[in-house]
Amino acid sequence: MGVSQKKTVFFLLLILTFAFRESYGNIFLPPSRVFIGKEKFEQLIKLAKEKDWASLPLGERIVQVGLSLVGTPYRHYTLEIDDRIESPSVNFYAMDCWTFYEISLAFARMLHYDEKLWTPQTLLKLIEIERYRNGECTGSYLSRIHFLEELFVDNQKRGLLVDKTRSLHGVPIHREVREMTAGWHQYRYLRNNPSLLPAMARIEKRVSQLNVYHIPKNRARAIEPKISNGDIIAITTHDPHSYTSHVGIAYRDQKGILRFLHASSTHHQVYLDKRLSGYLSSIPSDAGIIVVEPKEIPVELLYHYPSQQ
C-alpha cells in the first residue's frame, strides 16, 4: 500500500471513528475495537422479539438475556482493549463476570425503549452510563469504575439501582483496598501507564472508606426468599485488600430455587450454577454477598452528556 493510500485509509478511519462517537456517545476507539459480536447481538434482538422480552419486568428481562448467554466462553480482562485510550466496549464472544452481568443488564434495559433504539449505539451508551463515574467516559482509564462497591454507590446516587443489602440485615465490613495497585502488572493500561498508579492509589483509599455492608454467607440461605430474579449478586471476599471477588445474577428456577448465574472461571463459560447459598458454602474464600436491584434508565439519559453542562 502506497503512502497516499495509507493516508486515505487513515482519514476514512478517522471520519468513521468521529461519526461513531457522535452517534454512540463518548466512544474513543474504532467500532471494530469496541463492539465485538454484532452477529450475536442481532441474534439476541431476534430472540427478544420472538419471546416478547420487552413485556417483562426488568429483573425478568435480565435473567432471560443472561440465560441466553450461557455457554459464552470466559475470558479475563475483556475490558483491557487498548494501551492508553479508555472507551465503553462490548464483547459478546468472550466475557468475564463483570462484563457478563453488565451486558445482560444493559441489553435488558435497552428493551424498555422503542425498537428503533435497539442498536449497538444504545447498548454502548447504556454501558457507559453504568460503568463510568457519573455516567461519563472521558477517555481516561481512571474515569472507569474499577470496584463494584464504588459502582453500587455511584449508581445508587444516580437512581440506577437500590442496594438492598442493609435492609436484608447486612452488616458492615471494612477492607484496605489494594487490588489494582498491588496487581498493577495484570492490567494492560497500568502496565503501559505506570504514572496512573498514584491516582489509582487515591481512588483505592477513597473506596476503602466507603460504608460497605454485606450479608455473611452463613445467613444467605435465610434471606434467599427476599432476593428477586435479576438482582445483581456481588460476592465479598475474606481478602483484607478487596471487598468483592466475583459477581453474577440471581435466578429463581422453575422449582423456586435461587441459583447463581455467572461467567465462571472454573467452568470457563457463562454458567447456571447451583443454589446461591450452596455456591457460597463451597468456596472458602467467599465471605458473603451484596445484593442490589437495578432500575430502568430513563431514555433521556441516552442524550445526556455531563461534560457539556
C-alpha positions in Angstrom: 0.0 0.0 0.0 1.4 3.4 -1.0 1.8 6.4 1.2 -1.2 8.2 -0.4 -3.4 5.1 0.0 -2.4 4.8 3.7 -3.3 8.4 4.2 -6.7 7.8 2.6 -7.4 4.8 4.8 -6.3 6.7 7.9 -8.5 9.6 7.0 -11.5 7.3 6.4 -10.9 5.5 9.8 -10.7 8.9 11.5 -14.0 10.0 10.0 -15.6 6.7 10.9 -14.4 7.0 14.5 -15.7 10.5 14.9 -19.0 9.5 13.3 -19.3 6.6 15.7 -18.5 8.8 18.7 -21.2 11.3 17.6 -23.9 8.6 17.4 -22.8 6.3 20.2 -21.7 8.8 22.9 -18.2 9.0 24.3 -16.5 6.4 22.2 -12.8 6.9 21.7 -11.8 3.9 19.7 -12.9 2.5 16.3 -16.1 0.4 16.1 -14.2 -2.8 15.5 -12.4 -2.4 18.8 -15.4 -1.5 21.0 -18.3 -3.7 19.7 -17.4 -7.3 19.1 -20.0 -9.9 18.2 -22.6 -7.9 16.2 -24.0 -11.2 14.8 -24.7 -12.4 18.4 -26.3 -9.1 19.2 -28.6 -9.4 16.2 -29.5 -13.0 17.2 -30.4 -11.7 20.7 -32.6 -9.0 19.2 -34.4 -11.6 17.1 -34.9 -13.8 20.1 -36.1 -10.9 22.2 -38.8 -10.1 19.6 -39.9 -13.7 19.3 -40.2 -14.2 23.0 -41.5 -10.7 23.7 -39.0 -10.0 26.4 -39.8 -6.3 26.3 -43.1 -7.0 28.0 -41.4 -8.4 31.1 -40.3 -6.5 34.2 -36.6 -5.5 34.2 -35.5 -8.3 36.5 -37.1 -11.0 34.3 -35.6 -9.4 31.2 -32.1 -9.5 32.8 -32.4 -13.3 33.6 -33.7 -14.1 30.1 -30.8 -12.3 28.5 -28.3 -13.9 30.9 -29.7 -17.4 30.3 -29.4 -16.8 26.5 -25.7 -16.1 27.0 -25.0 -19.4 28.9 -22.1 -21.2 27.2 -20.3 -18.0 26.1 -16.6 -18.5 26.8 -15.0 -17.0 29.9 -12.0 -14.6 29.4 -10.1 -12.5 31.9 -9.6 -8.8 31.4 -12.0 -8.3 28.5 -12.2 -4.6 29.2 -8.4 -4.1 28.7 -8.7 -3.3 25.0 -6.0 -0.6 24.5 -2.7 0.5 25.9 -3.9 4.0 26.8 -7.3 5.0 25.5 -10.3 4.0 27.6 -13.6 3.5 25.8 -17.0 1.8 26.5 -17.0 -1.6 25.0 -18.9 -4.8 24.5 -17.8 -8.3 23.6 -20.4 -10.9 23.0 -17.9 -13.7 22.2 -16.0 -13.7 25.5 -16.9 -12.4 28.9 -15.7 -12.2 32.5 -18.0 -12.0 35.5 -18.3 -8.2 35.4 -18.9 -7.9 31.6 -21.4 -10.7 31.7 -23.7 -9.0 34.2 -23.3 -5.6 32.7 -24.1 -6.8 29.1 -27.1 -8.7 30.4 -28.3 -5.6 32.3 -27.7 -3.1 29.5 -29.4 -5.3 26.9 -32.4 -5.8 29.2 -32.6 -2.1 29.9 -32.4 -1.4 26.1 -35.5 -3.5 25.6 -37.5 -0.9 27.6 -37.2 1.6 24.8 -38.8 1.8 21.4 -37.5 -0.8 19.0 -35.8 1.8 16.8 -33.3 2.2 19.8 -32.4 -1.5 19.9 -29.0 -0.8 18.4 -25.3 -1.2 19.3 -25.2 2.6 19.8 -27.8 2.3 22.6 -26.2 -0.7 24.2 -22.8 1.0 24.4 -24.3 4.2 25.8 -26.1 2.2 28.5 -22.8 0.5 29.3 -21.1 3.9 29.6 -23.9 5.3 31.9 -23.5 2.4 34.3 -19.7 1.6 34.1 -18.2 5.1 34.3 -18.1 7.5 37.2 -21.1 9.9 37.0 -22.0 8.1 33.8 -19.3 9.5 31.6 -16.2 8.0 29.9 -13.6 10.7 29.4 -11.1 8.6 27.5 -9.1 8.1 30.7 -8.7 4.8 32.4 -9.4 6.5 35.7 -12.9 7.5 34.6 -13.9 3.8 34.6 -15.2 2.5 38.0 -12.9 -0.5 38.8 -14.6 -1.6 42.0 -18.1 -2.9 42.3 -18.7 -1.4 45.7 -17.9 2.0 44.3 -20.1 1.4 41.2 -23.0 0.5 43.5 -22.6 3.7 45.5 -22.3 5.8 42.3 -25.2 4.2 40.5 -27.5 4.3 43.6 -26.7 8.0 44.0 -27.9 8.5 40.4 -31.1 6.4 40.9 -29.9 3.5 38.7 -30.1 0.8 41.4 -31.1 0.1 45.0 -28.7 -1.6 47.3 -30.9 -4.0 49.3 -28.1 -5.4 51.4 -28.6 -3.3 54.6 -32.4 -3.9 54.5 -31.7 -7.7 54.3 -29.8 -7.4 57.7 -26.4 -6.9 56.2 -23.6 -6.0 58.5 -20.7 -3.5 57.9 -17.3 -4.7 56.6 -14.1 -2.9 56.1 -11.2 -3.5 53.7 -8.0 -1.7 52.9 -8.3 -1.9 49.2 -5.1 -2.5 47.3 -6.3 -4.7 44.4 -5.3 -2.5 41.5 -2.1 -1.1 42.7 -0.8 -4.4 44.1 -1.7 -6.2 40.9 -1.0 -3.4 38.5 1.1 -5.6 36.2 -2.1 -7.6 35.4 -3.8 -4.6 33.8 -2.8 -3.6 30.3 -3.5 0.1 30.9 -1.5 0.3 34.1 1.5 -1.7 32.7 1.7 0.9 29.9 0.9 3.9 32.0 2.5 3.4 35.5 2.1 7.2 36.0 -1.6 6.4 36.8 -0.7 4.4 39.9 -0.6 7.3 42.4 -4.1 8.4 41.2 -5.3 4.8 41.4 -4.0 4.6 44.9 -6.0 7.6 45.9 -9.1 6.0 44.4 -8.4 2.8 46.4 -8.1 4.9 49.6 -11.5 6.5 48.9 -13.1 3.2 48.1 -11.7 1.8 51.4 -13.6 4.5 53.3 -17.0 3.6 51.8 -19.7 2.3 54.0 -20.0 -1.2 52.7 -22.4 -3.8 54.0 -22.6 -7.5 53.2 -24.7 -10.5 54.2 -22.4 -13.1 55.7 -22.7 -16.3 53.8 -23.9 -18.3 56.7 -27.0 -16.1 56.6 -27.5 -16.2 52.8 -30.0 -19.2 52.8 -32.3 -17.4 55.2 -32.6 -14.3 53.0 -32.8 -16.1 49.6 -36.7 -15.7 49.6 -36.2 -11.9 49.6 -33.8 -11.9 46.6 -35.6 -11.3 43.3 -35.0 -12.5 39.8 -32.4 -10.3 38.1 -30.9 -8.9 41.3 -27.1 -8.4 41.0 -25.2 -10.5 43.5 -21.6 -9.4 44.3 -19.6 -11.8 46.3 -17.5 -10.4 49.1 -14.1 -12.0 50.0 -12.0 -12.6 53.1 -9.1 -10.9 51.3 -8.2 -7.9 53.5 -7.4 -5.9 50.4 -10.6 -6.3 48.4 -14.3 -6.0 49.1 -15.5 -8.2 46.3 -14.1 -11.0 44.2 -17.0 -12.0 41.9 -20.4 -11.0 40.6 -23.4 -12.6 38.9 -27.1 -12.6 38.6 -29.8 -14.1 40.8 -32.1 -16.6 39.0 -35.0 -18.4 40.6 -35.6 -21.5 38.6 -39.0 -23.3 37.9 -38.6 -25.2 41.2 -38.3 -22.0 43.1 -34.6 -22.5 43.8 -32.5 -19.3 43.8 -29.4 -20.1 41.7 -26.3 -18.2 40.7 -26.0 -17.2 37.0 -22.5 -16.0 36.2 -19.4 -16.1 34.0 -17.4 -18.8 35.7 -13.6 -19.1 35.5 -14.0 -22.6 36.9 -16.3 -23.7 34.2 -14.7 -21.5 31.6 -18.0 -20.1 30.4 -21.2 -18.4 31.3 -22.8 -20.9 33.6 -26.0 -21.5 35.5 -24.7 -22.7 38.8 -26.1 -24.4 41.9 -28.2 -22.8 44.7 -26.7 -19.5 45.7 -26.2 -20.4 49.3 -24.7 -23.7 48.3 -22.3 -22.0 45.9 -21.1 -19.7 48.7 -20.6 -22.6 51.1 -18.4 -24.4 48.6 -15.8 -21.7 48.3 -13.8 -21.0 51.5 -12.6 -17.5 50.3 -16.1 -16.2 49.9 -17.3 -14.1 52.8 -20.8 -13.1 51.9 -22.9 -11.2 49.3 -24.0 -7.7 48.4 -27.5 -7.6 46.8 -28.6 -4.8 44.5 -31.7 -4.3 42.5 -31.2 -2.5 39.1 -33.6 0.1 37.9 -34.6 1.3 34.4 -32.6 4.1 32.8 -34.7 7.0 31.5 -34.4 7.3 27.8 -33.4 11.0 28.3 -30.1 9.9 29.7 -29.1 8.4 26.4 -28.7 12.0 25.1 -27.2 13.5 28.3 -23.5 14.4 28.3 -22.3 15.6 31.8 -19.2 17.3 30.4 -21.4 19.6 28.2 -23.1 21.2 31.3 
